[in-house]
Amino acid sequence: MQLQLQPQVWDFNLCLTATYLILSLFISFTFALPSASLESMEMDASSADDGRIRTGTVWTATAHAFTAIVGSGILALPWSVAQLGWILGPFFLVFFAAVTYYIAILLCDCYRTPDPVKGRRNYTYMDAVRALLGPKHVLISGIMQYSMLWGIMIGFTITTAISTATIKRSACFHEKGANAKCKVSGNSYMLAFGALEILLSQFPNLEKVTFLSVISTLTSLAYALIALCLSIAKFSIQHEAKGTIKVAMAGEDLATSTKIWQVFQALGNIAFSYTYSMLLLEIQDTLKSPQAENKAMKRVTLYAIGGTALFYTSLGCMGYAAFGADVPGNYLTGFYKPLWLVDIANLAVIIHLIVGYQVFAQTIFAMNEKSLATRWQAHGSFFNKIYTVRLQCKQDYSFQFTPSRLLLRTANIKRGDSTWIMFQVLSLLCLVVSLVSVIGSVAGMLEHLKHAQLFHINL
């Protein structure tokens, strides 16, 4: 699909200038803050109650959170809105932002237990599961968390190869014309991506890759702004908003069942695009004392999810208005002109994925290295020490408890009250969305496998 843009209707130099100015203001604001400077963070670092020196601030944590939330999946949101229509599409973009924010706010208070301000630290998501739910739930939660992280990292690898191949293919189109046959393989680019990640993985922990998160945030803003500008340009040419309020109307030649599967995929795309709970506590663990970590992380969550929701809603709706039912799955592939601007956007995607990969990988590295280190401390804290109570009757009875388990489980939410009902409804809703998105994704995968080759990425 070609897009012929008229210079008198839209000035792409103005578009690029606007993008540059916004990014420049963001960079200036970020680095003008003393707390965001790496040097000042080292000087202002304070030793926490566990003896570890942390240097993170609200702004560095926000950069990590943006990197964890905003991925190249933002470019699939216009397609997702197209499957759901003008009513349900924008609604779910806002709805899942609100649900994610609410869940994240609750999770911020789980960093310390039993008291969210002075309690014992839970350094990771699995530590919080162990403290709040008990060791029996750690295995299944760990499998889910790290499967998600591995899946995201695999997706980053494939998407980087596709974006790099797209730049090469656009150069071919520029040289030979838009109707030329320009086939490009992405296999070599995946190998190059892996080599780069081996080098970047030498950073010791999440705190030491803060500058990578800043770069990732800036580049994600760059390609999102370019995509938004291209959408506005196309919309300004056609002078009308395309699309419909009906659901499952994208793709006239598709079977009804395929359209339903795509609706399910769209729901999963939108719901998953906001998720960062699998890294929230790991990011919170980088915040320095004496600030209350839960309050600081709630500010981070507000900034990150609020800003993300603004970008998601703008691009999703504007992209759908520009293309209607014909919006591509990867939004940038819908534009071939101006080539230089599209190439800049794809280059920003590549840089974002290369550096953002480490935010997810560092959590896995930390888990692996921790398992190889000493597992047991010489003395446990009071709240985690196991106490045994013996009762003598005709037979000796005994039961074990820890003060943290005793306090937490007696102060849990009561079954049947309004909060408990709300949690159950949210859990059921998320379960339904997860199930239907899995069904839709599997159906889509089976369809694509009919034309796929193992270990080959061809564009």
C-alpha positions, -999 to 999 in steps of 0.1 A, spaced: 0 0 0 14 34 -10 7 67 6 11 97 -17 13 128 5 9 163 -9 34 189 3 7 216 4 -15 195 27 12 184 52 47 194 57 67 164 69 96 186 79 72 202 103 62 168 116 98 158 122 106 192 138 76 188 162 89 153 171 124 166 176 112 195 198 91 172 220 119 147 225 144 176 232 121 190 259 117 155 274 155 150 274 161 185 289 135 179 316 149 145 324 185 154 327 180 188 342 167 170 373 195 164 398 179 132 409 181 118 373 218 124 370 238 92 374 266 112 391 243 128 416 225 95 422 259 80 433 266 109 456 231 109 471 229 72 475 218 60 509 223 27 527 190 10 533 179 -11 562 193 -42 546 227 -26 541 224 -24 503 230 9 486 203 20 462 204 49 439 171 48 421 147 78 420 111 83 409 125 94 375 148 65 369 120 41 380 97 58 356 121 52 328 123 15 338 85 14 339 80 30 305 105 5 291 86 -24 307 52 -12 295 58 4 261 70 -21 235 67 -24 198 32 -38 204 20 -2 204 23 -4 166 -4 -32 166 -29 -11 185 -45 6 155 -51 -29 141 -66 -40 175 -90 -10 175 -100 -19 139 -111 -54 151 -132 -39 179 -147 -8 163 -151 28 174 -170 20 206 -153 -10 221 -118 -2 208 -113 32 226 -133 18 256 -109 -11 262 -78 11 256 -90 32 286 -105 4 306 -74 -18 307 -53 12 316 -75 17 346 -74 -20 356 -36 -21 352 -32 10 373 -54 -3 401 -37 -37 402 -3 -20 401 -12 3 430 -21 -27 451 12 -44 441 32 -14 452 21 -21 488 35 -57 486 71 -46 484 72 -46 522 53 -70 544 35 -71 567 37 -33 569 39 -16 535 63 11 548 84 -5 575 80 -42 569 104 -68 555 115 -62 518 103 -85 491 130 -80 465 112 -98 437 77 -107 426 82 -143 438 94 -131 471 61 -112 475 42 -144 465 61 -164 491 54 -139 519 18 -133 511 5 -166 497 30 -191 510 57 -213 494 32 -236 476 23 -208 452 59 -197 444 65 -224 417 34 -217 396 39 -179 399 75 -182 390 67 -203 359 42 -177 348 64 -147 355 95 -160 338 76 -175 309 62 -141 303 97 -125 305 112 -151 281 83 -147 257 88 -109 257 125 -113 250 119 -137 222 94 -113 207 120 -85 210 145 -106 191 120 -114 162 106 -78 160 142 -64 159 150 -87 130 118 -77 112 123 -40 117 159 -42 104 148 -62 74 121 -36 68 147 -8 66 167 -28 41 135 -36 21 125 1 20 160 10 6 153 -16 -21 119 1 -29 136 35 -30 161 22 -55 140 -1 -77 105 13 -72 74 5 -51 64 -24 -73 98 -41 -71 102 -76 -56 123 -70 -25 126 -101 -4 148 -99 27 157 -125 52 159 -116 89 180 -146 102 214 -128 102 198 -99 120 187 -122 148 222 -134 152 236 -99 153 209 -90 179 220 -119 201 256 -108 199 248 -73 211 227 -86 240 257 -107 251 277 -75 255 249 -56 272 242 -84 296 275 -78 313 259 -50 333 255 -63 369 219 -54 377 188 -34 369 201 -2 385 232 -2 363 211 -2 331 192 30 339 207 49 310 195 21 287 159 25 300 162 63 293 173 56 258 145 30 254 119 55 266 131 82 242 132 60 212 98 45 220 84 81 222 102 88 189 86 60 168 52 65 185 53 102 176 64 96 140 36 70 136 11 95 151 23 122 127 20 99 97 -15 91 108 -24 128 111 -9 134 77 -30 106 61 -61 117 79 -56 153 68 -55 142 31 -87 121 32 -107 146 54 -128 119 69 -125 93 97 -127 57 85 -140 28 104 -172 16 120 -188 12 154 -194 -25 147 -172 -53 159 -154 -79 137 -159 -59 105 -122 -57 94 -113 -79 64 -141 -83 40 -127 -115 24 -122 -132 58 -144 -159 72 -166 -150 102 -147 -174 124 -114 -157 115 -128 -123 123 -139 -136 157 -104 -150 164 -90 -116 155 -113 -99 179 -100 -122 206 -64 -114 196 -72 -77 197 -85 -79 233 -53 -97 243 -31 -72 225 -47 -43 244 -47 -60 278 -12 -72 275 2 -39 262 -2 -23 296 12 -51 317 43 -45 338 34 -62 370 60 -89 363 87 -63 368 70 -38 392 86 -50 424 120 -55 408 118 -18 397 106 -7 431 136 -25 447 159 1 430 144 30 448 167 46 475 158 53 511 145 71 532 115 77 509 86 54 514 90 30 484 53 23 480 44 60 477 72 67 453 63 36 432 26 47 431 38 80 415 59 61 391 29 40 382 7 70 376 33 87 354 41 55 334 5 42 329 -10 77 324 16 86 298 13 52 281 -25 54 280 -23 88 263 0 75 236 -19 43 231 -53 59 228 -40 86 205 -22 63 181 -48 35 182 -77 58 174 -59 80 149 -44 50 131 -79 35 128 -93 68 116 -66 70 89 -67 34 76 -101 20 87 -104 -17 82 -73 -18 61 -49 -9 89 -19 -32 89 -8 -53 119 25 -35 121 14 1 117 47 13 101 44 -12 73 15 8 60 38 37 50 64 37 23 67 75 19 86 95 30 111 66 32 135 85 54 110 92 81 97 56 81 133 44 83 139 67 113 109 52 130 120 17 123 155 25 135 140 39 167 121 6 171 153 -13 167 172 8 193 143 6 217 142 -32 215 180 -37 218 183 -16 249 149 -25 264 157 -62 262 180 -58 292 153 -45 315 135 -79 312 167 -100 310 183 -85 342 154 -100 363 162 -135 349 199 -130 353 194 -120 390 172 -151 396 198 -174 380 227 -159 399 208 -159 432 201 -196 428 238 -203 425 246 -181 455 240 -188 492 204 -198 497 201 -195 534 210 -167 557 225 -174 591 196 -157 610 161 -151 599 142 -120 608 116 -121 635 86 -121 611 99 -150 591 112 -171 619 93 -203 623 77 -209 657 63 -242 669 34 -245 694 29 -279 711 -4 -289 727 -4 -318 751 -36 -338 755 -40 -376 750 -16 -371 721 9 -344 714 -2 -319 688 19 -292 673 15 -266 646 40 -241 631 35 -205 622 54 -173 614 43 -139 628 41 -125 592 17 -153 581 -3 -149 613 -7 -111 609 -13 -111 572 -37 -139 569 -59 -127 598 -59 -92 582 -69 -103 547 -99 -93 530 -131 -109 543 -150 -132 520 -182 -117 508 -174 -80 513 -174 -54 485 -136 -54 481 -135 -92 479 -163 -92 453 -145 -66 432 -113 -86 433 -132 -117 422 -148 -99 393 -115 -84 382 -98 -119 384 -126 -135 364 -126 -107 338 -88 -110 334 -91 -148 332 -117 -145 304 -97 -120 284 -66 -142 288 -84 -173 276 -101 -157 246 -68 -140 236 -50 -174 238 -77 -190 216 -74 -162 191 -36 -163 191 -35 -200 187 -60 -198 158 -38 -171 142 -7 -191 147 -22 -222 131 -32 -201 101 3 -186 97 20 -219 102 5 -230 69 29 -206 51 58 -205 76 93 -220 75 112 -230 106 139 -205 116 132 -182 86 120 -146 87 112 -134 52 96 -101 43 
